[in-house]
Amino acid sequence: MHPVKIIQFVSKNSQMKNHLSSIVKVLTLMSEKEMKRGKTTNEILAFKFHYISHMLNLLLKEESSDLTSAKEKFQSTEEYIIRLLLLSMNGVSQYQEGVIREAVKLYPFKETMTFRQLLTSLSEKPTVSGTPGYLIVDSVVNGQKGFYDDMYCATCGEMSKTHKKCVKCKAVQYCSKQCQKLHWFVHKKECEILRKTGRTTEKELADGVNQMQVKEN
């Protein structure tokens, strides 16, 4: 349920890119139809359809926006959005967290247990020590798996025990070279700090930055 993973999937499928508008409409209709099935309604599935359509709609809006100067240095709109989603300040991807919370907020079936559970879980302001929004959504939609920092790709959230760690800091891991390359513009600012301070996860980065600033002063 990671936004980056969804955008990556679209970027690899040219047919999807050519029919995004239709796909968004179909997913919206599928979500609404699922909630009208009576006793056989699957509200989790309905939310999944809505969530994916929201992320695809984000791509659609950027495709039609006039921010040419901001996007011209990127090869595609997908790459531009992925960069926005990964951009981090003090260890928190504010844009990504905002997009996820907006998806939940715009879910039309607010009487469902799924919506109420997500609303409660995402009510707190995102922090470097908190659980990322995509993991909260994933735990509600796909079931609690446990949150282990060393099992998730730092770029797309793919879960695996075989991810390759950054060879310098060994604090973050990636599922592929592509994901590592996409995340480097963020990680290059943190890698040295993580290595020097002996931090084991990026959640501890804020403390590491503070330590170095105190030493410098």
N, C-alpha and C positions, 0 to 999 in steps of 0.2 A: 504493500500500500504506500510505498515511498513515492512522492511526486516525481523525483528524478527518474525512478525506474519506469514510470508510466511514459514520461517524455522520451526516454531512451528507446522504449519499445516502438513508439510512433516514428522516431527518426530512422529506425531500421526497416520500416515498412512503408514504402512509397505509396502503395495503394491506400493506406490509411490516411496519409498526408493529403492525398488528392480528394478525399471524401470526408474530411473531419466534420464539417457542418452536419452532414447527414448522420454520421455516427453519433454525434452529440444528441441529436433529436431522437434517434432510435433508443439510445441508452436512457434518456429521460422518460420516454414512453414505456420502456421496459420496467423502470423503477415504479412508475405510477400503476402499471398493470399488475405488478407483483403485489402491491398493497391492496388490490381489489379482489384478491383471490379468496377472501373469506377465511375459513378455518385453515386453509393450506398456505396462507400468506407466509412468506419468508422475509421478515423485515431486514435481516442481515443482508440478504441478496439485494433487496431494494436499495439499501444504503450503498452497497458496493457499486451498483449501476450509477447512482447519483454521484458518488465520489469520483469515479473515473470520468464521468461526463464533465464534472467541474474542472478537472485537470486538463482535459482536452479543450474545453472552452477557453481556458486560460491561454492555451496555445493559439487558438483561433483569434482571440482578441489582440494578442501581440502581433500576429500575422497581418492584421488590418490596421495596426496603429501607425502613427506617423513619426515614431522615434527612430528615424533612419540613421541619424548621426550616432546614436547610442548602439545600434545593432550592426553598423556597417563593418566593424572590425571582426565580426564573427562570421563563420562560414554558413550558419543557418539560424533561424529563429529558435530552433530547439536548443542549440548550443548557448544562445543568449539567455534563454529562460533557465537552463540548467545552471548557468553561472549565477543568476540571481538567486536561485534556490539554495545554492551552496554558500553564497557569500555570508561570512560569519563576522560577528562583532562580539568580542569577549566570550567566544566559545558558543554563541547562540546564533543560529540561522534565522534571523527575525522575519525575513520575507517568506521563507518556507513555513515557519510556524504560523504566520498570518494567513497564508493560503490554505493551510489545513483547517484552521479554525473557521475561516470563511466558508469552506465546504460544509462543515458541520452546521454552521449558523444558517445556511441557506437550504438545508434539508427540509422539505415541506411537511414531512410527517412527524411533527413534534410531539405527538402523543405516544410515540413508540418508546419502548424500553431502551432500544439501541441509541436513539437520540439523547434521551435523558442521561444514559450512562456516559456517553461521549461528552456531553455538555458539562457534567460534573468533573470528569477526569481532566478535561482541558480548560477548566475554569481558572486555574492558577497561571500567573504570568510565567512564560518560559524562562528558565535560568540555565546556566552552565551545569549545575548539579542536578537538574531535573531530568525527567524522562522525555526524550524527543517526541513531538506530536505524532510522527508517523508510527512510532512503536506503540503509542497509546491506541491509535486507530486500529493497528494490526492486532493488538491483544483483544480488543472488543469484537472485531470482525472475524478473526481467524482463531481466537482462543488464546489464553495466556500461555506464553512460551518461556517466560523468564527473560530478564533483560541483562544480557552479558555483553559488555563493551567489546570484548575481544573476538566476538563471533559475527559482527555486523560490518559490512563494507561501509567505509566512511563516506562514500559517494552515493550509492544507490540503496543501501540498507539490506542488501542480499545477505542472508544468514548462512554461515558455513563455518566449520572448524578448520578448513584448509586454506583460508585466505592468507595472502602473502603480506607480512608486515613491512612497514617502511624500514629499510635497512639502517637508517641513521638513528631514528628515535625509538623504533620498535613500539610505538604507542598507538599507532593507527594501522588499519589493514584494509586491503582492497581485494575485490573479487576478480579484477582484470587489470591489464595495463592501461586500458582505455579509461577506467574509473580513476586510476591513480593519476593519469595525465589530467583529467578534468578537475580533480581536486587539488592539484599542485598549487594553483594560484592562492588557495586558502592555506594549505598546509605549509608552504615554504616560509610563511611568517611565524609559524608556531613550532616547526620541527626542531630548530636549534634550542629553543626554550625548553621544550619537552626533554630533549637529550641532556641539556646541562643541569636541569633541576631533578632529573631522575623520575619524572612523572610517568605513570604507566598508562594513563588515558587522557583524552582531550578534555574530559570533564574536570580534570585537576589543573588544566592549563591556567585558569584565572589565578589560582594560588601561586603558580610558578611565575607568572608575569609580575605579580605583586612582590614576590621575593626578590626578583632581579631589580625592580625599580627601587626597592629599599636599599639594596646594596649600592646601586649607582648614586643614590643621594647621600 
